[in-house]
Amino acid sequence: RPLSFADLHPPPTQLTLLNLWGCHNLTDDAAAQMTDLPHLRSLCVSECHRLTDRFVSGVARSLNRLLHLQLRYLRRITDESLEAVARGMPGLYSLDVSFCTRLTVEGLARFLTDKC
């Protein structure tokens, strides 16, 4: 069975930065396992090609204290992800959605209107 965040004992509760760039086997279910990271402020899941809006929505709910979120090359996410981030991450300082090809100009405009 694949290793999950639940297998880490004790959980890395003091972790402030988590870089999972290019973890191609990371799935949407990982968001539900990241709830015990209260000090996490920066998350990078760029080029984790299996991730969808479900992952981003889960992160926006469970890691709502993030300051930096990198979603570069997540080609399955849509404007729904931007809406979840705008609603759930009030303190977000930076968001990288470079090469997220399913995002629309309208979605980005709504995000900027909501966040700025």
N, C-alpha and C positions, 0 to 999 in steps of 0.2 A: 504494500500500500504506500502511496506517496506521503512524504513528510508534510505535516501541516503546522501552522502556528500553534495549535493546541498541544503539539508534542514538545514544545519548548518548556522546560521546567528548570528554574522558575521562569515565568514569562518575562520578556525584556521590557519591563515597565518603565525604565528610565531612558529608553531609546528616544532620541529626538529626530534622527534622520534615518530613513529607510530607502535604499536605492535597490530596486528590483529590475532595473533596465534590462530588457532583453530576456526576461524569464518567460520563454515562449509557452511553457506549460502552466503558467499561472491562470487560474480560472476565476470566474465571477464569485465563486464561493469563498475565495480568500478574504473578501471584504468583511464577511461575517466573523471571520476568525481574528480580525485586527482590532477588536473592541477593547482589548486589555492593553492598549498603548496610549495611556493618558497624556504623556509628555511629547508624543510625536508631533513635530511641527513641519516636517518636510517629507513628502512621499514622491518617489519617482517610479512610475510603472510604464515608462516609454518603451515602445516596441514589444509590449506584451500583447501579442496579436489576438489572443483569444478573448480579451476583456471587452465587455459591452456596457451599455447604459446601466445594466443591473449592478455591475461592480461600482461604477461611479456613484450611483444613487446610494448604495450601501456605505461607501466611504464618506459621502457627504453627511449621512446620518450618524455614523459611529466615530468619525474622526473630524468632528466639526471645529476643532481648534487648530487645524492645519493652517500654516501661513503660506506654504509653497506646495503646489501640486503640478507635477509634470506628467502629461498624458500624450506626449508626442508620439505620432505614428499609430495611434489607436484608431484604426480605420473602421471599426464597428460602432463607434459611439456617434450619437446624433445630438441634435439640439436638446433632447431630453436630458442629457448629461449636463449641459450648460445650465439648464433650469434648476436641476438638483443642486449644483454647486452654488448658484446664486441664492437659493433658498436656505441651504443648510450650512454654509461656511461664511458666516458674517465677517470674520477677521482675515479672510484670504488676502494675501498681499501679492502673490504672483501665480499665474496660471499659464502653462505652456500647452497649447493645443496645435502646435505646428504639425502639418501633414495629417490632420484628422479630416479626411476628405469628405465625410458625410455631414459635416457641420455646414450650416448655411449662413449667408450674410445676414439674413433676418434673425436667426438665432443668436449670432454674435452681437448684433445691434441690441436685441432685448437684454442679453447678458450685461453689456456695457451700461445700458440704461439702468438696470436693476442694481448693479454693483458700484457705479461711479457717481 
